[in-house]
Amino acid sequence: MSEDDDFWAYLDRLVAESQIVIERQRGAAHPDYPDMIYPLHYGYLTGTAAMDGDEVDVWVGSGDAAQVSAVLVTVDLLKRDTEVKVMLGCTPAEQQQALAFLNSGGLLRAWLVPRPPGKD
């Protein structure tokens, strides 16, 4: 197994061993920025920890929520942190919607890392 395969397999295991909690439904406004509307369901994985001290964030698309489809790597200059957000069941179009949402303004930028074909 290559390091690339190993990375995706570890993410699969993290998701499989966690419960997904949706905090914000698709179409909901961001609580601090009401003009920002979530393009996908947004939540977290229970029993996990991210760089910001909260649980690992997830974006959930229209596909199988147990399937890791990509990750988004973020840099937030306001919070002065970086994070990896896991995308679950997201089509390529949904991945681009979440990327555009995160890059839509302010001091946050994201980079999309799609899961390579055949790595599921």
Secondary structure, 3 states (H helix, E strand, C coil): CCHHHHHHHHHHHHHHCCCEEEEECCCCECCCCCCCECCCEEEEECCCCCCCCCCEEEEECCCCCCCEEEEEEEEECCCCEEEEEEEECCCHHHHHHHHHHHCCCCCEEEEEEECCCCCC
